[in-house]
Amino acid sequence: RRKTEDCEHRDILHKANTILWATTIHDMSMNMVTMTAPSHGHPPGPILDLAFVKAAVVLNMKPESVRPSSFQGFTALVERNLSEQFKKYISNASPEPIPGLDADVHAKAVFLCFLQHVQFHFSLGKVFVSDYQG
């Protein structure tokens, strides 16, 4: 059963706002790493080119003055479909890679853990992106 239009709209906008902030925090930390890495010599591992999946909010609404009583608008969050198999790199419970990952996936997870530390440090302990997956 669908939520009411107002409730659905509010929930989707909340999710979209969270994606916007997480993307911004991720991009900020990636920019910091790529800008400062050359001045610190050779990095201990590759600097990966990772990004969040793009998302958009889709609305179907009508003003109350022209809305039929049976009309139910909708709000949806649309994301790009990933073609690769879904992988979880870091859980919410620990700032470490999930145990048992393949070597290449583990290397990505270690880099994402490093980004979490960068985010935590530069936000003075206020924020970091958790539960990296993709």
Long-range contacts (C-beta under 8 A, 24 or more apart in sequence): 2-72, 2-74, 5-61, 5-72, 5-73, 5-74, 5-75, 8-74, 8-75, 9-59, 9-75, 12-57, 12-75, 12-76, 12-77, 13-57, 13-75, 15-77, 16-55, 16-57, 16-77, 19-52, 19-55, 19-77, 22-52, 22-129, 23-51, 23-52, 25-119, 25-123, 25-127, 25-128, 25-129, 26-50, 26-51, 26-52, 26-115, 26-119, 26-129, 27-51, 28-119, 28-122, 29-115, 29-118, 29-119, 29-122, 30-115, 32-118, 32-122, 33-114, 33-115, 33-118, 45-107, 45-110, 45-111, 46-107, 46-111, 47-111, 48-108, 48-111, 50-108, 50-111, 50-112, 50-134, 53-79, 53-80, 53-82, 53-134, 54-79, 54-80, 55-79, 55-80, 82-134, 84-134, 86-133, 86-134, 87-133, 87-134, 88-131, 88-133, 89-132, 89-133, 89-134, 90-116, 90-130, 90-131, 90-132, 90-133, 91-131, 92-130, 92-131
